[in-house]
Amino acid sequence: MRLATADDMRAYGARLAALLRPGDLLVLSGPLGAGKTTLVQGIAEGLKVRGPITSPTFVIARVHPSLSQGPPLVHADAYRLGGDLEVDDLDLDASLEESVTVVEWGEGLVEGLADDRLEIHIDRESAGDEARVVTLRGVGPRWADTPSDPPED
């Protein structure tokens, strides 16, 4: 999926949120500045959770409660984590069942949290261009029929 602007990335995240339910784990990967947090902003908007949504790089994880009887959003950033033990210290599995959990930079670290997960890779289309390419990969039966472009509202 090609997304031309940051606003397109947020809109894509909001559409993706319509597919999400408690217990879902999303693992985001891509280079610095690819748009991972921008995607999470759209997911948060779609889930109708309390914001603001900012990169949790230095606090590692934030919980955003629902404003509309939906699941809370757990937004974590594994960029500064040194390995599995530090991921375990976050206790992401403690709230996994009732939350939508999104982990930036989680590739290779958090896959063991759930048999079913949605892996999302974001990359720049070209240097100096705002366009991004988003690739979804569903893992497990929950995501067997994952569309690359979630439906419009």
Buried (B, 14 or more C-beta within 10 A) or exposed (E): BEBEEBEBBBBBBBBBBEBBEBBBBBBBBBEEEBBBBBBBBBBBBBBBBEEEBEBBEEEBBBBBEBEEEBBBBBBBBBBEBEEEEEBEEBEBBEBBEEBBBBBBBBBEBBBEBBEBBBBBBBBBEEEEEBBBBBEBEBBEEBBEEBEEEBEEE
